[in-house]
Amino acid sequence: MTGPKIYHAYRILEEARTKYLVQWIGYDTNEATWEAKVKRIYPAAVRGWAERKIGKAG
């Protein structure tokens, strides 16, 4: 049995209401794509984004 597919991102660059701008592993930032937040993006990338966002607010 196979679980849900996890998409491995290098990092999240920006956030919109329902999407993340994702830089993918092995690709430059100019090749980043907007992806729906409901897509299962690698949890470490999402955590990293949240931590950077909190750091900017403080």
PDBQT receptor file of N, H, CA, C and O in Angstrom, charges set to zero:
ATOM      1  N   MET A   1       0.835  -1.171   0.000  1.00  0.00    +0.000 N 
ATOM      2  CA  MET A   1       0.000   0.000   0.000  1.00  0.00    +0.000 C 
ATOM      3  C   MET A   1       0.890   1.248   0.000  1.00  0.00    +0.000 C 
ATOM      4  O   MET A   1       1.897   1.301   0.707  1.00  0.00    +0.000 OA
ATOM      5  N   THR A   2       0.522   2.216  -0.771  1.00  0.00    +0.000 N 
ATOM      6  H   THR A   2      -0.295   2.173  -1.345  1.00  0.00    +0.000 HD
ATOM      7  CA  THR A   2       1.296   3.445  -0.890  1.00  0.00    +0.000 C 
ATOM      8  C   THR A   2       0.552   4.586  -0.208  1.00  0.00    +0.000 C 
ATOM      9  O   THR A   2      -0.662   4.730  -0.359  1.00  0.00    +0.000 OA
ATOM     10  N   GLY A   3       1.296   5.399   0.547  1.00  0.00    +0.000 N 
ATOM     11  H   GLY A   3       2.282   5.283   0.670  1.00  0.00    +0.000 HD
ATOM     12  CA  GLY A   3       0.701   6.554   1.224  1.00  0.00    +0.000 C 
ATOM     13  C   GLY A   3       0.614   7.736   0.281  1.00  0.00    +0.000 C 
ATOM     14  O   GLY A   3       0.949   7.626  -0.898  1.00  0.00    +0.000 OA
ATOM     15  N   PRO A   4       0.164   8.860   0.799  1.00  0.00    +0.000 N 
ATOM     16  CA  PRO A   4       0.068  10.062  -0.040  1.00  0.00    +0.000 C 
ATOM     17  C   PRO A   4       1.446  10.518  -0.495  1.00  0.00    +0.000 C 
ATOM     18  O   PRO A   4       2.426  10.396   0.238  1.00  0.00    +0.000 OA
ATOM     19  N   LYS A   5       1.508  11.039  -1.699  1.00  0.00    +0.000 N 
ATOM     20  H   LYS A   5       0.711  11.138  -2.295  1.00  0.00    +0.000 HD
ATOM     21  CA  LYS A   5       2.777  11.504  -2.254  1.00  0.00    +0.000 C 
ATOM     22  C   LYS A   5       3.192  12.805  -1.567  1.00  0.00    +0.000 C 
ATOM     23  O   LYS A   5       2.395  13.732  -1.423  1.00  0.00    +0.000 OA
ATOM     24  N   ILE A   6       4.463  12.851  -1.144  1.00  0.00    +0.000 N 
ATOM     25  H   ILE A   6       5.110  12.098  -1.261  1.00  0.00    +0.000 HD
ATOM     26  CA  ILE A   6       5.035  14.052  -0.541  1.00  0.00    +0.000 C 
ATOM     27  C   ILE A   6       5.947  14.688  -1.583  1.00  0.00    +0.000 C 
ATOM     28  O   ILE A   6       6.796  14.005  -2.156  1.00  0.00    +0.000 OA
ATOM     29  N   TYR A   7       5.787  15.981  -1.837  1.00  0.00    +0.000 N 
ATOM     30  H   TYR A   7       5.097  16.536  -1.371  1.00  0.00    +0.000 HD
ATOM     31  CA  TYR A   7       6.604  16.688  -2.810  1.00  0.00    +0.000 C 
ATOM     32  C   TYR A   7       7.775  17.344  -2.091  1.00  0.00    +0.000 C 
ATOM     33  O   TYR A   7       7.577  18.148  -1.180  1.00  0.00    +0.000 OA
ATOM     34  N   HIS A   8       8.985  17.005  -2.495  1.00  0.00    +0.000 N 
ATOM     35  H   HIS A   8       9.146  16.351  -3.235  1.00  0.00    +0.000 HD
ATOM     36  CA  HIS A   8      10.191  17.488  -1.829  1.00  0.00    +0.000 C 
ATOM     37  C   HIS A   8      10.611  18.843  -2.386  1.00  0.00    +0.000 C 
ATOM     38  O   HIS A   8      11.045  18.962  -3.532  1.00  0.00    +0.000 OA
ATOM     39  N   ALA A   9      10.472  19.840  -1.556  1.00  0.00    +0.000 N 
ATOM     40  H   ALA A   9      10.119  19.743  -0.625  1.00  0.00    +0.000 HD
ATOM     41  CA  ALA A   9      10.815  21.207  -1.919  1.00  0.00    +0.000 C 
ATOM     42  C   ALA A   9      12.126  21.586  -1.256  1.00  0.00    +0.000 C 
ATOM     43  O   ALA A   9      12.447  21.093  -0.174  1.00  0.00    +0.000 OA
ATOM     44  N   TYR A  10      12.887  22.467  -1.905  1.00  0.00    +0.000 N 
ATOM     45  H   TYR A  10      12.626  22.868  -2.783  1.00  0.00    +0.000 HD
ATOM     46  CA  TYR A  10      14.100  23.000  -1.288  1.00  0.00    +0.000 C 
ATOM     47  C   TYR A  10      13.710  23.998  -0.202  1.00  0.00    +0.000 C 
ATOM     48  O   TYR A  10      14.187  23.925   0.931  1.00  0.00    +0.000 OA
ATOM     49  N   ARG A  11      12.823  24.942  -0.575  1.00  0.00    +0.000 N 
ATOM     50  H   ARG A  11      12.436  25.002  -1.496  1.00  0.00    +0.000 HD
ATOM     51  CA  ARG A  11      12.315  25.894   0.405  1.00  0.00    +0.000 C 
ATOM     52  C   ARG A  11      11.116  26.630  -0.166  1.00  0.00    +0.000 C 
ATOM     53  O   ARG A  11      10.875  26.624  -1.373  1.00  0.00    +0.000 OA
ATOM     54  N   ILE A  12      10.378  27.258   0.724  1.00  0.00    +0.000 N 
ATOM     55  H   ILE A  12      10.574  27.263   1.704  1.00  0.00    +0.000 HD
ATOM     56  CA  ILE A  12       9.241  28.083   0.342  1.00  0.00    +0.000 C 
ATOM     57  C   ILE A  12       9.716  29.531   0.333  1.00  0.00    +0.000 C 
ATOM     58  O   ILE A  12      10.314  30.006   1.298  1.00  0.00    +0.000 OA
ATOM     59  N   LEU A  13       9.444  30.218  -0.758  1.00  0.00    +0.000 N 
ATOM     60  H   LEU A  13       8.958  29.832  -1.542  1.00  0.00    +0.000 HD
ATOM     61  CA  LEU A  13       9.936  31.581  -0.947  1.00  0.00    +0.000 C 
ATOM     62  C   LEU A  13       8.927  32.646  -0.528  1.00  0.00    +0.000 C 
ATOM     63  O   LEU A  13       9.300  33.685   0.017  1.00  0.00    +0.000 OA
ATOM     64  N   GLU A  14       7.651  32.382  -0.786  1.00  0.00    +0.000 N 
ATOM     65  H   GLU A  14       7.348  31.539  -1.229  1.00  0.00    +0.000 HD
ATOM     66  CA  GLU A  14       6.591  33.347  -0.478  1.00  0.00    +0.000 C 
ATOM     67  C   GLU A  14       5.315  32.588  -0.165  1.00  0.00    +0.000 C 
ATOM     68  O   GLU A  14       5.206  31.383  -0.393  1.00  0.00    +0.000 OA
ATOM     69  N   GLU A  15       4.357  33.331   0.364  1.00  0.00    +0.000 N 
ATOM     70  H   GLU A  15       4.446  34.310   0.550  1.00  0.00    +0.000 HD
ATOM     71  CA  GLU A  15       3.066  32.745   0.705  1.00  0.00    +0.000 C 
ATOM     72  C   GLU A  15       1.961  33.678   0.247  1.00  0.00    +0.000 C 
ATOM     73  O   GLU A  15       2.040  34.892   0.441  1.00  0.00    +0.000 OA
ATOM     74  N   ALA A  16       0.942  33.115  -0.354  1.00  0.00    +0.000 N 
ATOM     75  H   ALA A  16       0.878  32.130  -0.511  1.00  0.00    +0.000 HD
ATOM     76  CA  ALA A  16      -0.274  33.845  -0.687  1.00  0.00    +0.000 C 
ATOM     77  C   ALA A  16      -1.400  33.207   0.130  1.00  0.00    +0.000 C 
ATOM     78  O   ALA A  16      -1.165  32.280   0.904  1.00  0.00    +0.000 OA
ATOM     79  N   ARG A  17      -2.568  33.690  -0.042  1.00  0.00    +0.000 N 
ATOM     80  H   ARG A  17      -2.759  34.443  -0.671  1.00  0.00    +0.000 HD
ATOM     81  CA  ARG A  17      -3.691  33.200   0.765  1.00  0.00    +0.000 C 
ATOM     82  C   ARG A  17      -3.833  31.677   0.726  1.00  0.00    +0.000 C 
ATOM     83  O   ARG A  17      -3.989  31.048   1.772  1.00  0.00    +0.000 OA
ATOM     84  N   THR A  18      -3.781  31.091  -0.442  1.00  0.00    +0.000 N 
ATOM     85  H   THR A  18      -3.655  31.602  -1.292  1.00  0.00    +0.000 HD
ATOM     86  CA  THR A  18      -4.000  29.643  -0.556  1.00  0.00    +0.000 C 
ATOM     87  C   THR A  18      -2.832  28.907  -1.199  1.00  0.00    +0.000 C 
ATOM     88  O   THR A  18      -2.944  27.720  -1.505  1.00  0.00    +0.000 OA
ATOM     89  N   LYS A  19      -1.700  29.606  -1.410  1.00  0.00    +0.000 N 
ATOM     90  H   LYS A  19      -1.610  30.570  -1.162  1.00  0.00    +0.000 HD
ATOM     91  CA  LYS A  19      -0.584  28.992  -2.136  1.00  0.00    +0.000 C 
ATOM     92  C   LYS A  19       0.757  29.341  -1.511  1.00  0.00    +0.000 C 
ATOM     93  O   LYS A  19       0.897  30.330  -0.791  1.00  0.00    +0.000 OA
ATOM     94  N   TYR A  20       1.740  28.495  -1.808  1.00  0.00    +0.000 N 
ATOM     95  H   TYR A  20       1.627  27.692  -2.392  1.00  0.00    +0.000 HD
ATOM     96  CA  TYR A  20       3.141  28.758  -1.494  1.00  0.00    +0.000 C 
ATOM     97  C   TYR A  20       3.909  28.883  -2.803  1.00  0.00    +0.000 C 
ATOM     98  O   TYR A  20       3.604  28.185  -3.770  1.00  0.00    +0.000 OA
ATOM     99  N   LEU A  21       4.904  29.770  -2.841  1.00  0.00    +0.000 N 
ATOM    100  H   LEU A  21       5.152  30.337  -2.056  1.00  0.00    +0.000 HD
ATOM    101  CA  LEU A  21       5.838  29.821  -3.960  1.00  0.00    +0.000 C 
ATOM    102  C   LEU A  21       6.992  28.907  -3.571  1.00  0.00    +0.000 C 
ATOM    103  O   LEU A  21       7.734  29.200  -2.633  1.00  0.00    +0.000 OA
ATOM    104  N   VAL A  22       7.141  27.805  -4.289  1.00  0.00    +0.000 N 
ATOM    105  H   VAL A  22       6.538  27.567  -5.050  1.00  0.00    +0.000 HD
ATOM    106  CA  VAL A  22       8.053  26.733  -3.904  1.00  0.00    +0.000 C 
ATOM    107  C   VAL A  22       9.262  26.678  -4.829  1.00  0.00    +0.000 C 
ATOM    108  O   VAL A  22       9.128  26.641  -6.052  1.00  0.00    +0.000 OA
ATOM    109  N   GLN A  23      10.450  26.672  -4.218  1.00  0.00    +0.000 N 
ATOM    110  H   GLN A  23      10.559  26.702  -3.224  1.00  0.00    +0.000 HD
ATOM    111  CA  GLN A  23      11.680  26.400  -4.961  1.00  0.00    +0.000 C 
ATOM    112  C   GLN A  23      11.954  24.912  -4.787  1.00  0.00    +0.000 C 
ATOM    113  O   GLN A  23      12.078  24.424  -3.663  1.00  0.00    +0.000 OA
ATOM    114  N   TRP A  24      12.045  24.206  -5.885  1.00  0.00    +0.000 N 
ATOM    115  H   TRP A  24      11.943  24.602  -6.798  1.00  0.00    +0.000 HD
ATOM    116  CA  TRP A  24      12.221  22.757  -5.854  1.00  0.00    +0.000 C 
ATOM    117  C   TRP A  24      13.692  22.383  -5.792  1.00  0.00    +0.000 C 
ATOM    118  O   TRP A  24      14.553  23.122  -6.271  1.00  0.00    +0.000 OA
ATOM    119  N   ILE A  25      13.968  21.252  -5.209  1.00  0.00    +0.000 N 
ATOM    120  H   ILE A  25      13.268  20.652  -4.820  1.00  0.00    +0.000 HD
ATOM    121  CA  ILE A  25      15.337  20.741  -5.107  1.00  0.00    +0.000 C 
ATOM    122  C   ILE A  25      15.918  20.606  -6.512  1.00  0.00    +0.000 C 
ATOM    123  O   ILE A  25      15.300  20.010  -7.393  1.00  0.00    +0.000 OA
ATOM    124  N   GLY A  26      17.114  21.168  -6.712  1.00  0.00    +0.000 N 
ATOM    125  H   GLY A  26      17.616  21.653  -5.996  1.00  0.00    +0.000 HD
ATOM    126  CA  GLY A  26      17.798  21.071  -7.992  1.00  0.00    +0.000 C 
ATOM    127  C   GLY A  26      17.408  22.133  -9.005  1.00  0.00    +0.000 C 
ATOM    128  O   GLY A  26      17.872  22.099 -10.145  1.00  0.00    +0.000 OA
ATOM    129  N   TYR A  27      16.559  23.079  -8.607  1.00  0.00    +0.000 N 
ATOM    130  H   TYR A  27      16.181  23.107  -7.681  1.00  0.00    +0.000 HD
ATOM    131  CA  TYR A  27      16.101  24.124  -9.522  1.00  0.00    +0.000 C 
ATOM    132  C   TYR A  27      16.425  25.502  -8.948  1.00  0.00    +0.000 C 
ATOM    133  O   TYR A  27      16.499  25.669  -7.730  1.00  0.00    +0.000 OA
ATOM    134  N   ASP A  28      16.615  26.483  -9.823  1.00  0.00    +0.000 N 
ATOM    135  H   ASP A  28      16.555  26.347 -10.812  1.00  0.00    +0.000 HD
ATOM    136  CA  ASP A  28      16.879  27.860  -9.412  1.00  0.00    +0.000 C 
ATOM    137  C   ASP A  28      15.588  28.530  -8.938  1.00  0.00    +0.000 C 
ATOM    138  O   ASP A  28      14.488  28.039  -9.194  1.00  0.00    +0.000 OA
ATOM    139  N   THR A  29      15.742  29.647  -8.250  1.00  0.00    +0.000 N 
ATOM    140  H   THR A  29      16.636  30.045  -8.042  1.00  0.00    +0.000 HD
ATOM    141  CA  THR A  29      14.569  30.369  -7.756  1.00  0.00    +0.000 C 
ATOM    142  C   THR A  29      13.684  30.884  -8.892  1.00  0.00    +0.000 C 
ATOM    143  O   THR A  29      12.472  31.012  -8.723  1.00  0.00    +0.000 OA
ATOM    144  N   ASN A  30      14.284  31.178 -10.043  1.00  0.00    +0.000 N 
ATOM    145  H   ASN A  30      15.269  31.073 -10.179  1.00  0.00    +0.000 HD
ATOM    146  CA  ASN A  30      13.469  31.666 -11.169  1.00  0.00    +0.000 C 
ATOM    147  C   ASN A  30      12.598  30.568 -11.770  1.00  0.00    +0.000 C 
ATOM    148  O   ASN A  30      11.770  30.841 -12.639  1.00  0.00    +0.000 OA
ATOM    149  N   GLU A  31      12.774  29.337 -11.319  1.00  0.00    +0.000 N 
ATOM    150  H   GLU A  31      13.446  29.115 -10.613  1.00  0.00    +0.000 HD
ATOM    151  CA  GLU A  31      11.949  28.222 -11.782  1.00  0.00    +0.000 C 
ATOM    152  C   GLU A  31      10.942  27.783 -10.718  1.00  0.00    +0.000 C 
ATOM    153  O   GLU A  31      10.309  26.736 -10.851  1.00  0.00    +0.000 OA
ATOM    154  N   ALA A  32      10.799  28.590  -9.662  1.00  0.00    +0.000 N 
ATOM    155  H   ALA A  32      11.314  29.440  -9.554  1.00  0.00    +0.000 HD
ATOM    156  CA  ALA A  32       9.850  28.273  -8.590  1.00  0.00    +0.000 C 
ATOM    157  C   ALA A  32       8.425  28.312  -9.131  1.00  0.00    +0.000 C 
ATOM    158  O   ALA A  32       8.132  29.022 -10.092  1.00  0.00    +0.000 OA
ATOM    159  N   THR A  33       7.555  27.547  -8.506  1.00  0.00    +0.000 N 
ATOM    160  H   THR A  33       7.793  26.970  -7.724  1.00  0.00    +0.000 HD
ATOM    161  CA  THR A  33       6.160  27.488  -8.933  1.00  0.00    +0.000 C 
ATOM    162  C   THR A  33       5.233  27.723  -7.749  1.00  0.00    +0.000 C 
ATOM    163  O   THR A  33       5.557  27.388  -6.609  1.00  0.00    +0.000 OA
ATOM    164  N   TRP A  34       4.074  28.306  -8.041  1.00  0.00    +0.000 N 
ATOM    165  H   TRP A  34       3.811  28.578  -8.966  1.00  0.00    +0.000 HD
ATOM    166  CA  TRP A  34       3.044  28.479  -7.018  1.00  0.00    +0.000 C 
ATOM    167  C   TRP A  34       2.283  27.171  -6.884  1.00  0.00    +0.000 C 
ATOM    168  O   TRP A  34       1.817  26.609  -7.876  1.00  0.00    +0.000 OA
ATOM    169  N   GLU A  35       2.159  26.693  -5.660  1.00  0.00    +0.000 N 
ATOM    170  H   GLU A  35       2.537  27.149  -4.855  1.00  0.00    +0.000 HD
ATOM    171  CA  GLU A  35       1.483  25.426  -5.390  1.00  0.00    +0.000 C 
ATOM    172  C   GLU A  35       0.445  25.622  -4.292  1.00  0.00    +0.000 C 
ATOM    173  O   GLU A  35       0.666  26.359  -3.331  1.00  0.00    +0.000 OA
ATOM    174  N   ALA A  36      -0.678  24.958  -4.451  1.00  0.00    +0.000 N 
ATOM    175  H   ALA A  36      -0.858  24.359  -5.232  1.00  0.00    +0.000 HD
ATOM    176  CA  ALA A  36      -1.741  25.039  -3.448  1.00  0.00    +0.000 C 
ATOM    177  C   ALA A  36      -1.247  24.524  -2.102  1.00  0.00    +0.000 C 
ATOM    178  O   ALA A  36      -0.503  23.545  -2.036  1.00  0.00    +0.000 OA
ATOM    179  N   LYS A  37      -1.663  25.187  -1.039  1.00  0.00    +0.000 N 
ATOM    180  H   LYS A  37      -2.268  25.982  -1.093  1.00  0.00    +0.000 HD
ATOM    181  CA  LYS A  37      -1.256  24.767   0.303  1.00  0.00    +0.000 C 
ATOM    182  C   LYS A  37      -1.748  23.367   0.636  1.00  0.00    +0.000 C 
ATOM    183  O   LYS A  37      -1.169  22.696   1.491  1.00  0.00    +0.000 OA
ATOM    184  N   VAL A  38      -2.801  22.922  -0.021  1.00  0.00    +0.000 N 
ATOM    185  H   VAL A  38      -3.271  23.467  -0.715  1.00  0.00    +0.000 HD
ATOM    186  CA  VAL A  38      -3.328  21.588   0.270  1.00  0.00    +0.000 C 
ATOM    187  C   VAL A  38      -2.437  20.485  -0.294  1.00  0.00    +0.000 C 
ATOM    188  O   VAL A  38      -2.558  19.328   0.107  1.00  0.00    +0.000 OA
ATOM    189  N   LYS A  39      -1.545  20.833  -1.222  1.00  0.00    +0.000 N 
ATOM    190  H   LYS A  39      -1.448  21.773  -1.548  1.00  0.00    +0.000 HD
ATOM    191  CA  LYS A  39      -0.608  19.849  -1.755  1.00  0.00    +0.000 C 
ATOM    192  C   LYS A  39       0.339  19.451  -0.636  1.00  0.00    +0.000 C 
ATOM    193  O   LYS A  39       0.732  20.291   0.174  1.00  0.00    +0.000 OA
ATOM    194  N   ARG A  40       0.701  18.204  -0.586  1.00  0.00    +0.000 N 
ATOM    195  H   ARG A  40       0.382  17.522  -1.245  1.00  0.00    +0.000 HD
ATOM    196  CA  ARG A  40       1.542  17.710   0.504  1.00  0.00    +0.000 C 
ATOM    197  C   ARG A  40       3.006  18.033   0.229  1.00  0.00    +0.000 C 
ATOM    198  O   ARG A  40       3.748  17.202  -0.294  1.00  0.00    +0.000 OA
ATOM    199  N   ILE A  41       3.410  19.242   0.586  1.00  0.00    +0.000 N 
ATOM    200  H   ILE A  41       2.807  19.917   1.012  1.00  0.00    +0.000 HD
ATOM    201  CA  ILE A  41       4.790  19.691   0.416  1.00  0.00    +0.000 C 
ATOM    202  C   ILE A  41       5.601  19.201   1.604  1.00  0.00    +0.000 C 
ATOM    203  O   ILE A  41       5.104  19.148   2.729  1.00  0.00    +0.000 OA
ATOM    204  N   TYR A  42       6.845  18.846   1.348  1.00  0.00    +0.000 N 
ATOM    205  H   TYR A  42       7.249  18.888   0.434  1.00  0.00    +0.000 HD
ATOM    206  CA  TYR A  42       7.737  18.306   2.369  1.00  0.00    +0.000 C 
ATOM    207  C   TYR A  42       7.633  19.116   3.659  1.00  0.00    +0.000 C 
ATOM    208  O   TYR A  42       7.889  20.320   3.645  1.00  0.00    +0.000 OA
ATOM    209  N   PRO A  43       7.262  18.483   4.773  1.00  0.00    +0.000 N 
ATOM    210  CA  PRO A  43       7.010  19.209   6.025  1.00  0.00    +0.000 C 
ATOM    211  C   PRO A  43       8.162  20.099   6.498  1.00  0.00    +0.000 C 
ATOM    212  O   PRO A  43       7.914  21.163   7.065  1.00  0.00    +0.000 OA
ATOM    213  N   ALA A  44       9.400  19.691   6.281  1.00  0.00    +0.000 N 
ATOM    214  H   ALA A  44       9.601  18.827   5.821  1.00  0.00    +0.000 HD
ATOM    215  CA  ALA A  44      10.538  20.510   6.724  1.00  0.00    +0.000 C 
ATOM    216  C   ALA A  44      10.558  21.856   6.000  1.00  0.00    +0.000 C 
ATOM    217  O   ALA A  44      10.945  22.864   6.591  1.00  0.00    +0.000 OA
ATOM    218  N   ALA A  45      10.152  21.888   4.746  1.00  0.00    +0.000 N 
ATOM    219  H   ALA A  45       9.838  21.069   4.266  1.00  0.00    +0.000 HD
ATOM    220  CA  ALA A  45      10.110  23.149   3.994  1.00  0.00    +0.000 C 
ATOM    221  C   ALA A  45       9.033  24.067   4.567  1.00  0.00    +0.000 C 
ATOM    222  O   ALA A  45       9.241  25.274   4.686  1.00  0.00    +0.000 OA
ATOM    223  N   VAL A  46       7.900  23.501   4.918  1.00  0.00    +0.000 N 
ATOM    224  H   VAL A  46       7.731  22.520   4.822  1.00  0.00    +0.000 HD
ATOM    225  CA  VAL A  46       6.814  24.297   5.494  1.00  0.00    +0.000 C 
ATOM    226  C   VAL A  46       7.221  24.817   6.872  1.00  0.00    +0.000 C 
ATOM    227  O   VAL A  46       6.960  25.977   7.192  1.00  0.00    +0.000 OA
ATOM    228  N   ARG A  47       7.853  23.984   7.685  1.00  0.00    +0.000 N 
ATOM    229  H   ARG A  47       8.065  23.042   7.425  1.00  0.00    +0.000 HD
ATOM    230  CA  ARG A  47       8.330  24.421   9.007  1.00  0.00    +0.000 C 
ATOM    231  C   ARG A  47       9.362  25.539   8.869  1.00  0.00    +0.000 C 
ATOM    232  O   ARG A  47       9.314  26.530   9.598  1.00  0.00    +0.000 OA
ATOM    233  N   GLY A  48      10.295  25.374   7.930  1.00  0.00    +0.000 N 
ATOM    234  H   GLY A  48      10.334  24.569   7.338  1.00  0.00    +0.000 HD
ATOM    235  CA  GLY A  48      11.313  26.398   7.704  1.00  0.00    +0.000 C 
ATOM    236  C   GLY A  48      10.690  27.727   7.329  1.00  0.00    +0.000 C 
ATOM    237  O   GLY A  48      11.120  28.779   7.803  1.00  0.00    +0.000 OA
ATOM    238  N   TRP A  49       9.675  27.678   6.476  1.00  0.00    +0.000 N 
ATOM    239  H   TRP A  49       9.326  26.824   6.092  1.00  0.00    +0.000 HD
ATOM    240  CA  TRP A  49       8.978  28.905   6.078  1.00  0.00    +0.000 C 
ATOM    241  C   TRP A  49       8.315  29.547   7.294  1.00  0.00    +0.000 C 
ATOM    242  O   TRP A  49       8.427  30.757   7.491  1.00  0.00    +0.000 OA
ATOM    243  N   ALA A  50       7.635  28.762   8.099  1.00  0.00    +0.000 N 
ATOM    244  H   ALA A  50       7.544  27.779   7.939  1.00  0.00    +0.000 HD
ATOM    245  CA  ALA A  50       6.947  29.295   9.276  1.00  0.00    +0.000 C 
ATOM    246  C   ALA A  50       7.947  29.934  10.240  1.00  0.00    +0.000 C 
ATOM    247  O   ALA A  50       7.675  30.998  10.798  1.00  0.00    +0.000 OA
ATOM    248  N   GLU A  51       9.085  29.302  10.436  1.00  0.00    +0.000 N 
ATOM    249  H   GLU A  51       9.306  28.439   9.983  1.00  0.00    +0.000 HD
ATOM    250  CA  GLU A  51      10.109  29.845  11.333  1.00  0.00    +0.000 C 
ATOM    251  C   GLU A  51      10.681  31.159  10.807  1.00  0.00    +0.000 C 
ATOM    252  O   GLU A  51      10.886  32.098  11.576  1.00  0.00    +0.000 OA
ATOM    253  N   ARG A  52      10.942  31.232   9.490  1.00  0.00    +0.000 N 
ATOM    254  H   ARG A  52      10.775  30.469   8.865  1.00  0.00    +0.000 HD
ATOM    255  CA  ARG A  52      11.457  32.471   8.909  1.00  0.00    +0.000 C 
ATOM    256  C   ARG A  52      10.418  33.587   9.006  1.00  0.00    +0.000 C 
ATOM    257  O   ARG A  52      10.763  34.740   9.263  1.00  0.00    +0.000 OA
ATOM    258  N   LYS A  53       9.150  33.242   8.802  1.00  0.00    +0.000 N 
ATOM    259  H   LYS A  53       8.870  32.305   8.593  1.00  0.00    +0.000 HD
ATOM    260  CA  LYS A  53       8.073  34.226   8.865  1.00  0.00    +0.000 C 
ATOM    261  C   LYS A  53       7.938  34.777  10.287  1.00  0.00    +0.000 C 
ATOM    262  O   LYS A  53       7.757  35.982  10.464  1.00  0.00    +0.000 OA
ATOM    263  N   ILE A  54       8.023  33.925  11.285  1.00  0.00    +0.000 N 
ATOM    264  H   ILE A  54       8.170  32.946  11.142  1.00  0.00    +0.000 HD
ATOM    265  CA  ILE A  54       7.953  34.358  12.680  1.00  0.00    +0.000 C 
ATOM    266  C   ILE A  54       9.152  35.250  13.004  1.00  0.00    +0.000 C 
ATOM    267  O   ILE A  54       9.011  36.252  13.704  1.00  0.00    +0.000 OA
ATOM    268  N   GLY A  55      10.324  34.887  12.497  1.00  0.00    +0.000 N 
ATOM    269  H   GLY A  55      10.438  34.073  11.928  1.00  0.00    +0.000 HD
ATOM    270  CA  GLY A  55      11.532  35.685  12.724  1.00  0.00    +0.000 C 
ATOM    271  C   GLY A  55      11.422  37.086  12.149  1.00  0.00    +0.000 C 
ATOM    272  O   GLY A  55      11.935  38.039  12.735  1.00  0.00    +0.000 OA
ATOM    273  N   LYS A  56      10.756  37.221  11.007  1.00  0.00    +0.000 N 
ATOM    274  H   LYS A  56      10.339  36.446  10.531  1.00  0.00    +0.000 HD
ATOM    275  CA  LYS A  56      10.574  38.537  10.385  1.00  0.00    +0.000 C 
ATOM    276  C   LYS A  56       9.615  39.402  11.188  1.00  0.00    +0.000 C 
ATOM    277  O   LYS A  56       9.756  40.624  11.231  1.00  0.00    +0.000 OA
ATOM    278  N   ALA A  57       8.638  38.761  11.826  1.00  0.00    +0.000 N 
ATOM    279  H   ALA A  57       8.523  37.768  11.791  1.00  0.00    +0.000 HD
ATOM    280  CA  ALA A  57       7.629  39.504  12.586  1.00  0.00    +0.000 C 
ATOM    281  C   ALA A  57       8.192  40.034  13.906  1.00  0.00    +0.000 C 
ATOM    282  O   ALA A  57       7.697  41.022  14.447  1.00  0.00    +0.000 OA
ATOM    283  N   GLY A  58       9.241  39.360  14.424  1.00  0.00    +0.000 N 
ATOM    284  H   GLY A  58       9.643  38.556  13.984  1.00  0.00    +0.000 HD
ATOM    285  CA  GLY A  58       9.753  39.734  15.740  1.00  0.00    +0.000 C 
ATOM    286  C   GLY A  58      10.814  40.753  15.730  1.00  0.00    +0.000 C 
ATOM    287  O   GLY A  58      11.312  41.137  16.789  1.00  0.00    +0.000 OA
TER     288      GLY A  58
